[in-house]
Amino acid sequence: MGGGHYVTYAKNPNNKWYCYNDSSCKEVHSEEMDTDSAYILFYEQQGVDFSQFLPKTDGKKMADTTSMDEDFESDYKKYCVLQ
């Protein structure tokens, strides 16, 4: 990561919510969280064999999601903005 400021909220195994803000961490109540600007970041570590974490799909038929895909695509286009 070349820079930026990231804040995340997570519910820990102790069933309490925490705010992780760069180098700090504090307990928060769910109503204090900013849910209107939520997003998810995914990181992939190079050289890791992630196949062990994927479900086994050999011999399984994929569900037909065509109608759901079309609905999602339509809704998604409403919210996508190139900047």
Buried (B, 14 or more C-beta within 10 A) or exposed (E): EEEEEEEEBEEEEEEEBBBEEEEEEEEEEEEEEEEEEEEEEEEEEEEEEEEEEEEEEEEEEEEEEEEEEEEEEEEEEEEEEEE
